[in-house]
Amino acid sequence: MRVLGWLLSLLLFAVTLGLALLSLGTFASLAGSGPLWLRSLGGLESTLAGVTGLRSLSGVGQALSLMVLTSLCAALATFLKPRA
């Protein structure tokens, strides 16, 4: 059971990292002054938003919702981490 907790925690940390990169990319593409690789992540997030049907949100709304999802995943990952 302890190994499963570690695997789930690591998976949630990986999801947190991915969501954090997508939210940073979204903010960079909104500002237009970020590096090209970061703005490309914003374009990827825009494509993913179109696929999932969240295109009705504005760019700022998408970025803020990604920030909230990132925070929730990070909190859940630290909560589920097995304790000694």
Distance bins in CASP14 RR format, pairs under 12 A and 6 or more apart:
PFRMAT RR
TARGET T0000
AUTHOR 0000-0000-0000
RMODE 2
METHOD distances of the structure
MODEL  1
1 7 0 0 0 0 0 1 0 0 0 0 0
1 8 0 0 0 0 0 1 0 0 0 0 0
1 80 0 0 0 0 0 1 0 0 0 0 0
1 82 0 0 0 0 1 0 0 0 0 0 0
2 8 0 0 0 0 0 1 0 0 0 0 0
2 9 0 0 0 0 0 1 0 0 0 0 0
2 80 0 0 0 0 0 1 0 0 0 0 0
2 81 0 0 0 0 0 1 0 0 0 0 0
2 82 1 0 1 0 0 0 0 0 0 0 0
2 83 0 0 0 0 1 0 0 0 0 0 0
2 84 0 0 0 0 0 1 0 0 0 0 0
3 9 0 0 0 0 0 1 0 0 0 0 0
3 10 0 0 0 0 0 1 0 0 0 0 0
3 82 0 0 0 0 1 0 0 0 0 0 0
4 10 0 0 0 0 0 1 0 0 0 0 0
4 11 0 0 0 0 0 1 0 0 0 0 0
4 80 0 0 0 0 1 0 0 0 0 0 0
4 82 0 0 0 0 1 0 0 0 0 0 0
5 11 0 0 0 0 1 0 0 0 0 0 0
5 12 0 0 0 0 1 0 0 0 0 0 0
5 13 0 0 0 0 0 1 0 0 0 0 0
5 76 0 0 0 0 0 1 0 0 0 0 0
5 77 0 0 0 0 0 1 0 0 0 0 0
5 79 0 0 0 0 0 1 0 0 0 0 0
5 80 1 0 0 1 0 0 0 0 0 0 0
5 81 1 0 0 1 0 0 0 0 0 0 0
5 82 1 0 1 0 0 0 0 0 0 0 0
5 83 0 0 0 0 0 1 0 0 0 0 0
6 12 0 0 0 0 0 1 0 0 0 0 0
6 13 0 0 0 0 0 1 0 0 0 0 0
6 77 0 0 0 0 0 1 0 0 0 0 0
6 80 0 0 0 0 1 0 0 0 0 0 0
6 81 1 0 0 1 0 0 0 0 0 0 0
6 82 1 0 1 0 0 0 0 0 0 0 0
6 83 0 0 0 0 0 1 0 0 0 0 0
7 13 0 0 0 0 0 1 0 0 0 0 0
7 14 0 0 0 0 0 1 0 0 0 0 0
7 77 0 0 0 0 0 1 0 0 0 0 0
7 80 0 0 0 0 0 1 0 0 0 0 0
7 81 0 0 0 0 0 1 0 0 0 0 0
7 82 0 0 0 0 0 1 0 0 0 0 0
8 14 0 0 0 0 0 1 0 0 0 0 0
8 15 0 0 0 0 0 1 0 0 0 0 0
8 73 0 0 0 0 0 1 0 0 0 0 0
8 76 0 0 0 0 1 0 0 0 0 0 0
8 77 0 0 0 0 1 0 0 0 0 0 0
8 78 0 0 0 0 0 1 0 0 0 0 0
8 79 0 0 0 0 0 1 0 0 0 0 0
8 80 1 0 1 0 0 0 0 0 0 0 0
8 81 0 0 0 0 1 0 0 0 0 0 0
8 82 0 0 0 0 1 0 0 0 0 0 0
9 15 0 0 0 0 0 1 0 0 0 0 0
9 16 0 0 0 0 0 1 0 0 0 0 0
9 73 0 0 0 0 0 1 0 0 0 0 0
9 74 0 0 0 0 0 1 0 0 0 0 0
9 75 0 0 0 0 0 1 0 0 0 0 0
9 76 0 0 0 0 1 0 0 0 0 0 0
9 77 1 0 1 0 0 0 0 0 0 0 0
9 78 1 0 0 1 0 0 0 0 0 0 0
9 79 0 0 0 0 1 0 0 0 0 0 0
9 80 1 0 1 0 0 0 0 0 0 0 0
9 81 1 0 1 0 0 0 0 0 0 0 0
9 82 1 0 0 1 0 0 0 0 0 0 0
9 83 0 0 0 0 0 1 0 0 0 0 0
10 16 0 0 0 0 0 1 0 0 0 0 0
10 17 0 0 0 0 0 1 0 0 0 0 0
10 77 0 0 0 0 1 0 0 0 0 0 0
10 78 0 0 0 0 0 1 0 0 0 0 0
10 80 0 0 0 0 0 1 0 0 0 0 0
10 81 0 0 0 0 1 0 0 0 0 0 0
10 82 0 0 0 0 0 1 0 0 0 0 0
11 17 0 0 0 0 0 1 0 0 0 0 0
11 18 0 0 0 0 0 1 0 0 0 0 0
11 73 0 0 0 0 1 0 0 0 0 0 0
11 76 0 0 0 0 0 1 0 0 0 0 0
11 77 0 0 0 0 1 0 0 0 0 0 0
11 80 0 0 0 0 1 0 0 0 0 0 0
11 81 0 0 0 0 0 1 0 0 0 0 0
12 18 0 0 0 0 0 1 0 0 0 0 0
12 19 0 0 0 0 0 1 0 0 0 0 0
12 69 0 0 0 0 0 1 0 0 0 0 0
12 70 0 0 0 0 0 1 0 0 0 0 0
12 72 0 0 0 0 1 0 0 0 0 0 0
12 73 1 0 1 0 0 0 0 0 0 0 0
12 74 1 0 0 1 0 0 0 0 0 0 0
12 75 0 0 0 0 1 0 0 0 0 0 0
12 76 1 0 1 0 0 0 0 0 0 0 0
12 77 1 1 0 0 0 0 0 0 0 0 0
12 78 0 0 0 0 1 0 0 0 0 0 0
12 79 0 0 0 0 1 0 0 0 0 0 0
12 80 1 0 0 1 0 0 0 0 0 0 0
12 81 0 0 0 0 1 0 0 0 0 0 0
13 19 0 0 0 0 0 1 0 0 0 0 0
13 20 0 0 0 0 0 1 0 0 0 0 0
13 70 0 0 0 0 0 1 0 0 0 0 0
13 73 0 0 0 0 1 0 0 0 0 0 0
13 74 1 0 0 1 0 0 0 0 0 0 0
13 75 0 0 0 0 0 1 0 0 0 0 0
13 76 0 0 0 0 1 0 0 0 0 0 0
13 77 1 0 1 0 0 0 0 0 0 0 0
13 78 0 0 0 0 1 0 0 0 0 0 0
13 80 0 0 0 0 0 1 0 0 0 0 0
13 81 0 0 0 0 1 0 0 0 0 0 0
14 20 0 0 0 0 0 1 0 0 0 0 0
14 21 0 0 0 0 0 1 0 0 0 0 0
14 73 0 0 0 0 1 0 0 0 0 0 0
14 74 0 0 0 0 0 1 0 0 0 0 0
14 77 0 0 0 0 1 0 0 0 0 0 0
15 21 0 0 0 0 0 1 0 0 0 0 0
15 22 0 0 0 0 0 1 0 0 0 0 0
15 66 0 0 0 0 0 1 0 0 0 0 0
15 69 0 0 0 0 1 0 0 0 0 0 0
15 70 0 0 0 0 1 0 0 0 0 0 0
15 72 0 0 0 0 0 1 0 0 0 0 0
15 73 1 0 1 0 0 0 0 0 0 0 0
15 74 0 0 0 0 1 0 0 0 0 0 0
15 76 0 0 0 0 1 0 0 0 0 0 0
15 77 0 0 0 0 1 0 0 0 0 0 0
16 22 0 0 0 0 0 1 0 0 0 0 0
16 23 0 0 0 0 0 1 0 0 0 0 0
16 66 0 0 0 0 0 1 0 0 0 0 0
16 67 0 0 0 0 0 1 0 0 0 0 0
16 69 0 0 0 0 1 0 0 0 0 0 0
16 70 1 0 1 0 0 0 0 0 0 0 0
16 71 0 0 0 0 1 0 0 0 0 0 0
16 72 0 0 0 0 1 0 0 0 0 0 0
16 73 1 0 1 0 0 0 0 0 0 0 0
16 74 1 0 1 0 0 0 0 0 0 0 0
16 75 0 0 0 0 1 0 0 0 0 0 0
16 76 0 0 0 0 1 0 0 0 0 0 0
16 77 1 0 1 0 0 0 0 0 0 0 0
16 78 0 0 0 0 1 0 0 0 0 0 0
16 80 0 0 0 0 0 1 0 0 0 0 0
17 23 0 0 0 0 0 1 0 0 0 0 0
17 24 0 0 0 0 0 1 0 0 0 0 0
17 70 0 0 0 0 1 0 0 0 0 0 0
17 73 0 0 0 0 1 0 0 0 0 0 0
17 74 0 0 0 0 1 0 0 0 0 0 0
17 77 0 0 0 0 0 1 0 0 0 0 0
18 24 0 0 0 0 1 0 0 0 0 0 0
18 25 0 0 0 0 0 1 0 0 0 0 0
18 41 0 0 0 0 1 0 0 0 0 0 0
18 44 0 0 0 0 0 1 0 0 0 0 0
18 45 0 0 0 0 0 1 0 0 0 0 0
18 48 0 0 0 0 0 1 0 0 0 0 0
18 66 0 0 0 0 1 0 0 0 0 0 0
18 69 0 0 0 0 0 1 0 0 0 0 0
18 70 0 0 0 0 1 0 0 0 0 0 0
18 73 0 0 0 0 1 0 0 0 0 0 0
18 74 0 0 0 0 0 1 0 0 0 0 0
19 25 0 0 0 0 0 1 0 0 0 0 0
19 26 0 0 0 0 0 1 0 0 0 0 0
19 41 0 0 0 0 0 1 0 0 0 0 0
19 45 0 0 0 0 1 0 0 0 0 0 0
19 48 0 0 0 0 0 1 0 0 0 0 0
19 62 0 0 0 0 0 1 0 0 0 0 0
19 63 0 0 0 0 0 1 0 0 0 0 0
19 65 0 0 0 0 0 1 0 0 0 0 0
19 66 1 0 1 0 0 0 0 0 0 0 0
19 67 0 0 0 0 1 0 0 0 0 0 0
19 68 0 0 0 0 1 0 0 0 0 0 0
19 69 1 0 1 0 0 0 0 0 0 0 0
19 70 1 0 1 0 0 0 0 0 0 0 0
19 71 0 0 0 0 1 0 0 0 0 0 0
19 72 0 0 0 0 1 0 0 0 0 0 0
19 73 1 0 0 1 0 0 0 0 0 0 0
19 74 0 0 0 0 1 0 0 0 0 0 0
19 76 0 0 0 0 0 1 0 0 0 0 0
19 77 0 0 0 0 0 1 0 0 0 0 0
20 26 0 0 0 0 0 1 0 0 0 0 0
20 27 0 0 0 0 0 1 0 0 0 0 0
20 38 0 0 0 0 0 1 0 0 0 0 0
20 41 0 0 0 0 0 1 0 0 0 0 0
20 45 0 0 0 0 0 1 0 0 0 0 0
20 63 0 0 0 0 0 1 0 0 0 0 0
20 66 0 0 0 0 1 0 0 0 0 0 0
20 67 0 0 0 0 1 0 0 0 0 0 0
20 68 0 0 0 0 0 1 0 0 0 0 0
20 69 0 0 0 0 1 0 0 0 0 0 0
20 70 1 0 1 0 0 0 0 0 0 0 0
20 71 0 0 0 0 1 0 0 0 0 0 0
20 73 0 0 0 0 1 0 0 0 0 0 0
20 74 0 0 0 0 1 0 0 0 0 0 0
20 77 0 0 0 0 0 1 0 0 0 0 0
21 27 0 0 0 0 0 1 0 0 0 0 0
21 28 0 0 0 0 0 1 0 0 0 0 0
21 37 0 0 0 0 1 0 0 0 0 0 0
21 38 0 0 0 0 1 0 0 0 0 0 0
21 40 0 0 0 0 0 1 0 0 0 0 0
21 41 1 0 1 0 0 0 0 0 0 0 0
21 42 0 0 0 0 1 0 0 0 0 0 0
21 43 0 0 0 0 0 1 0 0 0 0 0
21 44 0 0 0 0 1 0 0 0 0 0 0
21 45 0 0 0 0 1 0 0 0 0 0 0
21 66 0 0 0 0 1 0 0 0 0 0 0
21 70 0 0 0 0 1 0 0 0 0 0 0
22 28 0 0 0 0 0 1 0 0 0 0 0
22 29 0 0 0 0 0 1 0 0 0 0 0
22 38 0 0 0 0 0 1 0 0 0 0 0
22 40 0 0 0 0 0 1 0 0 0 0 0
22 41 1 0 0 1 0 0 0 0 0 0 0
22 42 1 0 0 1 0 0 0 0 0 0 0
22 43 0 0 0 0 1 0 0 0 0 0 0
22 44 1 0 0 1 0 0 0 0 0 0 0
22 45 1 0 1 0 0 0 0 0 0 0 0
22 46 0 0 0 0 1 0 0 0 0 0 0
22 47 0 0 0 0 0 1 0 0 0 0 0
22 48 1 0 0 1 0 0 0 0 0 0 0
22 49 0 0 0 0 1 0 0 0 0 0 0
22 52 0 0 0 0 0 1 0 0 0 0 0
22 62 0 0 0 0 1 0 0 0 0 0 0
22 63 0 0 0 0 1 0 0 0 0 0 0
22 65 0 0 0 0 0 1 0 0 0 0 0
22 66 1 0 1 0 0 0 0 0 0 0 0
22 67 0 0 0 0 1 0 0 0 0 0 0
22 69 0 0 0 0 1 0 0 0 0 0 0
22 70 0 0 0 0 1 0 0 0 0 0 0
22 73 0 0 0 0 0 1 0 0 0 0 0
23 29 0 0 0 0 0 1 0 0 0 0 0
23 30 0 0 0 0 0 1 0 0 0 0 0
23 38 0 0 0 0 0 1 0 0 0 0 0
23 41 0 0 0 0 1 0 0 0 0 0 0
23 42 0 0 0 0 1 0 0 0 0 0 0
23 44 0 0 0 0 0 1 0 0 0 0 0
23 45 1 0 0 1 0 0 0 0 0 0 0
23 48 0 0 0 0 0 1 0 0 0 0 0
23 49 0 0 0 0 0 1 0 0 0 0 0
23 59 0 0 0 0 0 1 0 0 0 0 0
23 60 0 0 0 0 0 1 0 0 0 0 0
23 61 0 0 0 0 0 1 0 0 0 0 0
23 62 0 0 0 0 1 0 0 0 0 0 0
23 63 1 0 1 0 0 0 0 0 0 0 0
23 64 0 0 0 0 1 0 0 0 0 0 0
23 65 0 0 0 0 1 0 0 0 0 0 0
23 66 1 1 0 0 0 0 0 0 0 0 0
23 67 1 0 1 0 0 0 0 0 0 0 0
23 68 0 0 0 0 1 0 0 0 0 0 0
23 69 0 0 0 0 1 0 0 0 0 0 0
23 70 1 0 1 0 0 0 0 0 0 0 0
23 71 0 0 0 0 1 0 0 0 0 0 0
23 73 0 0 0 0 0 1 0 0 0 0 0
23 74 0 0 0 0 0 1 0 0 0 0 0
24 30 0 0 0 0 0 1 0 0 0 0 0
24 31 0 0 0 0 0 1 0 0 0 0 0
24 34 0 0 0 0 1 0 0 0 0 0 0
24 35 0 0 0 0 0 1 0 0 0 0 0
24 37 0 0 0 0 0 1 0 0 0 0 0
24 38 1 0 0 1 0 0 0 0 0 0 0
24 39 0 0 0 0 0 1 0 0 0 0 0
24 40 0 0 0 0 0 1 0 0 0 0 0
24 41 1 0 0 1 0 0 0 0 0 0 0
24 42 0 0 0 0 1 0 0 0 0 0 0
24 44 0 0 0 0 0 1 0 0 0 0 0
24 45 0 0 0 0 1 0 0 0 0 0 0
24 63 0 0 0 0 1 0 0 0 0 0 0
24 66 0 0 0 0 1 0 0 0 0 0 0
24 67 0 0 0 0 1 0 0 0 0 0 0
24 70 0 0 0 0 1 0 0 0 0 0 0
25 31 0 0 0 0 1 0 0 0 0 0 0
25 32 0 0 0 0 0 1 0 0 0 0 0
25 33 0 0 0 0 0 1 0 0 0 0 0
25 34 0 0 0 0 1 0 0 0 0 0 0
25 35 0 0 0 0 1 0 0 0 0 0 0
25 36 0 0 0 0 0 1 0 0 0 0 0
25 37 0 0 0 0 1 0 0 0 0 0 0
25 38 1 0 1 0 0 0 0 0 0 0 0
25 39 1 0 0 1 0 0 0 0 0 0 0
25 40 0 0 0 0 1 0 0 0 0 0 0
25 41 1 0 1 0 0 0 0 0 0 0 0
25 42 1 0 1 0 0 0 0 0 0 0 0
25 43 1 0 0 1 0 0 0 0 0 0 0
25 44 0 0 0 0 1 0 0 0 0 0 0
25 45 1 0 0 1 0 0 0 0 0 0 0
25 46 0 0 0 0 1 0 0 0 0 0 0
25 48 0 0 0 0 0 1 0 0 0 0 0
25 59 0 0 0 0 0 1 0 0 0 0 0
25 62 0 0 0 0 0 1 0 0 0 0 0
25 63 0 0 0 0 1 0 0 0 0 0 0
25 66 0 0 0 0 1 0 0 0 0 0 0
25 67 0 0 0 0 0 1 0 0 0 0 0
26 32 0 0 0 0 0 1 0 0 0 0 0
26 34 0 0 0 0 0 1 0 0 0 0 0
26 38 0 0 0 0 1 0 0 0 0 0 0
26 39 0 0 0 0 1 0 0 0 0 0 0
26 40 0 0 0 0 0 1 0 0 0 0 0
26 41 1 0 0 1 0 0 0 0 0 0 0
26 42 1 0 1 0 0 0 0 0 0 0 0
26 43 0 0 0 0 1 0 0 0 0 0 0
26 44 0 0 0 0 1 0 0 0 0 0 0
26 45 1 0 1 0 0 0 0 0 0 0 0
26 46 1 0 0 1 0 0 0 0 0 0 0
26 47 0 0 0 0 0 1 0 0 0 0 0
26 48 0 0 0 0 0 1 0 0 0 0 0
26 49 0 0 0 0 1 0 0 0 0 0 0
26 54 0 0 0 0 0 1 0 0 0 0 0
26 57 0 0 0 0 0 1 0 0 0 0 0
26 58 0 0 0 0 0 1 0 0 0 0 0
26 59 1 0 0 1 0 0 0 0 0 0 0
26 60 0 0 0 0 1 0 0 0 0 0 0
26 61 0 0 0 0 1 0 0 0 0 0 0
26 62 1 0 1 0 0 0 0 0 0 0 0
26 63 1 0 1 0 0 0 0 0 0 0 0
26 64 0 0 0 0 1 0 0 0 0 0 0
26 65 0 0 0 0 1 0 0 0 0 0 0
26 66 1 0 0 1 0 0 0 0 0 0 0
26 67 0 0 0 0 1 0 0 0 0 0 0
26 69 0 0 0 0 0 1 0 0 0 0 0
26 70 0 0 0 0 0 1 0 0 0 0 0
27 33 0 0 0 0 0 1 0 0 0 0 0
27 34 0 0 0 0 1 0 0 0 0 0 0
27 38 0 0 0 0 1 0 0 0 0 0 0
27 39 0 0 0 0 1 0 0 0 0 0 0
27 41 0 0 0 0 0 1 0 0 0 0 0
27 42 0 0 0 0 1 0 0 0 0 0 0
27 43 0 0 0 0 0 1 0 0 0 0 0
27 45 0 0 0 0 0 1 0 0 0 0 0
27 59 0 0 0 0 1 0 0 0 0 0 0
27 60 0 0 0 0 1 0 0 0 0 0 0
27 61 0 0 0 0 0 1 0 0 0 0 0
27 62 0 0 0 0 1 0 0 0 0 0 0
27 63 1 0 1 0 0 0 0 0 0 0 0
27 64 0 0 0 0 1 0 0 0 0 0 0
27 66 0 0 0 0 1 0 0 0 0 0 0
27 67 0 0 0 0 1 0 0 0 0 0 0
27 70 0 0 0 0 0 1 0 0 0 0 0
28 34 1 0 1 0 0 0 0 0 0 0 0
28 35 1 0 0 1 0 0 0 0 0 0 0
28 36 0 0 0 0 1 0 0 0 0 0 0
28 37 0 0 0 0 1 0 0 0 0 0 0
28 38 1 0 1 0 0 0 0 0 0 0 0
28 39 1 0 1 0 0 0 0 0 0 0 0
28 40 0 0 0 0 1 0 0 0 0 0 0
28 41 1 0 0 1 0 0 0 0 0 0 0
28 42 1 0 0 1 0 0 0 0 0 0 0
28 43 0 0 0 0 1 0 0 0 0 0 0
28 44 0 0 0 0 0 1 0 0 0 0 0
28 45 0 0 0 0 0 1 0 0 0 0 0
28 46 0 0 0 0 0 1 0 0 0 0 0
28 59 0 0 0 0 0 1 0 0 0 0 0
28 63 0 0 0 0 1 0 0 0 0 0 0
29 35 0 0 0 0 0 1 0 0 0 0 0
29 36 0 0 0 0 0 1 0 0 0 0 0
29 37 0 0 0 0 0 1 0 0 0 0 0
29 38 1 0 0 1 0 0 0 0 0 0 0
29 39 1 0 1 0 0 0 0 0 0 0 0
29 40 0 0 0 0 1 0 0 0 0 0 0
29 41 1 0 0 1 0 0 0 0 0 0 0
29 42 1 0 1 0 0 0 0 0 0 0 0
29 43 1 0 1 0 0 0 0 0 0 0 0
29 44 0 0 0 0 1 0 0 0 0 0 0
29 45 1 0 0 1 0 0 0 0 0 0 0
29 46 1 0 0 1 0 0 0 0 0 0 0
29 47 0 0 0 0 0 1 0 0 0 0 0
29 49 0 0 0 0 0 1 0 0 0 0 0
29 59 0 0 0 0 1 0 0 0 0 0 0
29 60 0 0 0 0 0 1 0 0 0 0 0
29 62 0 0 0 0 0 1 0 0 0 0 0
29 63 0 0 0 0 1 0 0 0 0 0 0
30 38 0 0 0 0 0 1 0 0 0 0 0
30 39 0 0 0 0 1 0 0 0 0 0 0
30 42 0 0 0 0 1 0 0 0 0 0 0
30 43 0 0 0 0 0 1 0 0 0 0 0
30 45 0 0 0 0 0 1 0 0 0 0 0
30 46 0 0 0 0 0 1 0 0 0 0 0
30 58 0 0 0 0 1 0 0 0 0 0 0
30 59 1 0 0 1 0 0 0 0 0 0 0
30 60 1 0 0 1 0 0 0 0 0 0 0
30 61 0 0 0 0 1 0 0 0 0 0 0
30 62 0 0 0 0 1 0 0 0 0 0 0
30 63 1 0 0 1 0 0 0 0 0 0 0
30 64 0 0 0 0 0 1 0 0 0 0 0
30 66 0 0 0 0 0 1 0 0 0 0 0
31 38 0 0 0 0 1 0 0 0 0 0 0
31 39 0 0 0 0 1 0 0 0 0 0 0
31 42 0 0 0 0 0 1 0 0 0 0 0
31 59 0 0 0 0 0 1 0 0 0 0 0
31 60 0 0 0 0 0 1 0 0 0 0 0
31 63 0 0 0 0 0 1 0 0 0 0 0
32 38 0 0 0 0 1 0 0 0 0 0 0
32 39 1 0 0 1 0 0 0 0 0 0 0
32 40 0 0 0 0 0 1 0 0 0 0 0
32 42 0 0 0 0 0 1 0 0 0 0 0
32 43 0 0 0 0 0 1 0 0 0 0 0
33 39 0 0 0 0 1 0 0 0 0 0 0
34 40 0 0 0 0 0 1 0 0 0 0 0
34 41 0 0 0 0 0 1 0 0 0 0 0
34 42 0 0 0 0 0 1 0 0 0 0 0
35 41 0 0 0 0 1 0 0 0 0 0 0
35 42 0 0 0 0 0 1 0 0 0 0 0
36 42 0 0 0 0 0 1 0 0 0 0 0
36 43 0 0 0 0 0 1 0 0 0 0 0
37 43 0 0 0 0 0 1 0 0 0 0 0
37 44 0 0 0 0 0 1 0 0 0 0 0
38 44 0 0 0 0 0 1 0 0 0 0 0
38 45 0 0 0 0 0 1 0 0 0 0 0
39 45 0 0 0 0 0 1 0 0 0 0 0
39 46 0 0 0 0 0 1 0 0 0 0 0
40 46 0 0 0 0 0 1 0 0 0 0 0
40 47 0 0 0 0 0 1 0 0 0 0 0
41 47 0 0 0 0 0 1 0 0 0 0 0
41 48 0 0 0 0 0 1 0 0 0 0 0
41 63 0 0 0 0 0 1 0 0 0 0 0
41 66 0 0 0 0 0 1 0 0 0 0 0
42 48 0 0 0 0 1 0 0 0 0 0 0
42 49 0 0 0 0 1 0 0 0 0 0 0
42 59 0 0 0 0 1 0 0 0 0 0 0
42 62 0 0 0 0 1 0 0 0 0 0 0
42 63 0 0 0 0 1 0 0 0 0 0 0
42 66 0 0 0 0 1 0 0 0 0 0 0
43 49 0 0 0 0 1 0 0 0 0 0 0
43 50 0 0 0 0 0 1 0 0 0 0 0
43 59 0 0 0 0 0 1 0 0 0 0 0
43 62 0 0 0 0 0 1 0 0 0 0 0
43 63 0 0 0 0 0 1 0 0 0 0 0
44 50 0 0 0 0 0 1 0 0 0 0 0
44 51 0 0 0 0 0 1 0 0 0 0 0
44 66 0 0 0 0 0 1 0 0 0 0 0
45 51 0 0 0 0 0 1 0 0 0 0 0
45 52 0 0 0 0 0 1 0 0 0 0 0
45 54 0 0 0 0 1 0 0 0 0 0 0
45 55 0 0 0 0 0 1 0 0 0 0 0
45 57 0 0 0 0 0 1 0 0 0 0 0
45 59 0 0 0 0 1 0 0 0 0 0 0
45 61 0 0 0 0 0 1 0 0 0 0 0
45 62 1 0 0 1 0 0 0 0 0 0 0
45 63 0 0 0 0 1 0 0 0 0 0 0
45 65 0 0 0 0 0 1 0 0 0 0 0
45 66 1 0 0 1 0 0 0 0 0 0 0
45 67 0 0 0 0 0 1 0 0 0 0 0
45 69 0 0 0 0 0 1 0 0 0 0 0
45 70 0 0 0 0 0 1 0 0 0 0 0
46 52 0 0 0 0 0 1 0 0 0 0 0
46 53 0 0 0 0 0 1 0 0 0 0 0
46 54 0 0 0 0 1 0 0 0 0 0 0
46 55 0 0 0 0 1 0 0 0 0 0 0
46 57 0 0 0 0 0 1 0 0 0 0 0
46 58 0 0 0 0 0 1 0 0 0 0 0
46 59 0 0 0 0 1 0 0 0 0 0 0
46 62 1 0 0 1 0 0 0 0 0 0 0
46 63 0 0 0 0 0 1 0 0 0 0 0
46 66 0 0 0 0 0 1 0 0 0 0 0
47 53 0 0 0 0 0 1 0 0 0 0 0
47 54 0 0 0 0 0 1 0 0 0 0 0
47 55 0 0 0 0 1 0 0 0 0 0 0
47 62 0 0 0 0 0 1 0 0 0 0 0
48 54 0 0 0 0 1 0 0 0 0 0 0
48 55 0 0 0 0 0 1 0 0 0 0 0
48 62 0 0 0 0 1 0 0 0 0 0 0
48 66 0 0 0 0 1 0 0 0 0 0 0
49 55 1 0 1 0 0 0 0 0 0 0 0
49 56 0 0 0 0 1 0 0 0 0 0 0
49 57 1 0 0 1 0 0 0 0 0 0 0
49 58 0 0 0 0 0 1 0 0 0 0 0
49 59 0 0 0 0 1 0 0 0 0 0 0
49 61 0 0 0 0 0 1 0 0 0 0 0
49 62 1 0 1 0 0 0 0 0 0 0 0
49 63 0 0 0 0 0 1 0 0 0 0 0
49 65 0 0 0 0 1 0 0 0 0 0 0
49 66 0 0 0 0 1 0 0 0 0 0 0
50 56 0 0 0 0 1 0 0 0 0 0 0
50 57 0 0 0 0 0 1 0 0 0 0 0
50 59 0 0 0 0 0 1 0 0 0 0 0
50 62 0 0 0 0 1 0 0 0 0 0 0
52 62 0 0 0 0 0 1 0 0 0 0 0
52 65 0 0 0 0 0 1 0 0 0 0 0
52 66 0 0 0 0 0 1 0 0 0 0 0
52 69 0 0 0 0 0 1 0 0 0 0 0
53 62 0 0 0 0 0 1 0 0 0 0 0
54 61 0 0 0 0 1 0 0 0 0 0 0
54 62 1 0 0 1 0 0 0 0 0 0 0
54 63 0 0 0 0 0 1 0 0 0 0 0
54 65 1 0 0 1 0 0 0 0 0 0 0
54 66 0 0 0 0 1 0 0 0 0 0 0
54 69 0 0 0 0 0 1 0 0 0 0 0
55 61 0 0 0 0 0 1 0 0 0 0 0
55 62 0 0 0 0 1 0 0 0 0 0 0
56 62 0 0 0 0 1 0 0 0 0 0 0
56 65 0 0 0 0 0 1 0 0 0 0 0
57 63 0 0 0 0 1 0 0 0 0 0 0
57 64 0 0 0 0 1 0 0 0 0 0 0
57 65 1 0 0 1 0 0 0 0 0 0 0
57 66 0 0 0 0 0 1 0 0 0 0 0
58 64 0 0 0 0 1 0 0 0 0 0 0
58 65 0 0 0 0 0 1 0 0 0 0 0
59 65 0 0 0 0 1 0 0 0 0 0 0
59 66 0 0 0 0 1 0 0 0 0 0 0
60 66 0 0 0 0 0 1 0 0 0 0 0
60 67 0 0 0 0 0 1 0 0 0 0 0
61 67 0 0 0 0 1 0 0 0 0 0 0
61 68 0 0 0 0 1 0 0 0 0 0 0
61 69 0 0 0 0 0 1 0 0 0 0 0
62 68 0 0 0 0 0 1 0 0 0 0 0
62 69 0 0 0 0 0 1 0 0 0 0 0
63 69 0 0 0 0 0 1 0 0 0 0 0
63 70 0 0 0 0 0 1 0 0 0 0 0
64 70 0 0 0 0 0 1 0 0 0 0 0
64 71 0 0 0 0 0 1 0 0 0 0 0
65 71 0 0 0 0 0 1 0 0 0 0 0
65 72 0 0 0 0 0 1 0 0 0 0 0
66 72 0 0 0 0 0 1 0 0 0 0 0
66 73 0 0 0 0 0 1 0 0 0 0 0
67 73 0 0 0 0 0 1 0 0 0 0 0
67 74 0 0 0 0 0 1 0 0 0 0 0
68 74 0 0 0 0 0 1 0 0 0 0 0
68 75 0 0 0 0 0 1 0 0 0 0 0
69 75 0 0 0 0 0 1 0 0 0 0 0
69 76 0 0 0 0 0 1 0 0 0 0 0
70 76 0 0 0 0 0 1 0 0 0 0 0
70 77 0 0 0 0 0 1 0 0 0 0 0
71 77 0 0 0 0 0 1 0 0 0 0 0
71 78 0 0 0 0 0 1 0 0 0 0 0
72 78 0 0 0 0 0 1 0 0 0 0 0
72 79 0 0 0 0 0 1 0 0 0 0 0
73 79 0 0 0 0 0 1 0 0 0 0 0
73 80 0 0 0 0 0 1 0 0 0 0 0
74 80 0 0 0 0 0 1 0 0 0 0 0
74 81 0 0 0 0 0 1 0 0 0 0 0
75 81 0 0 0 0 0 1 0 0 0 0 0
END
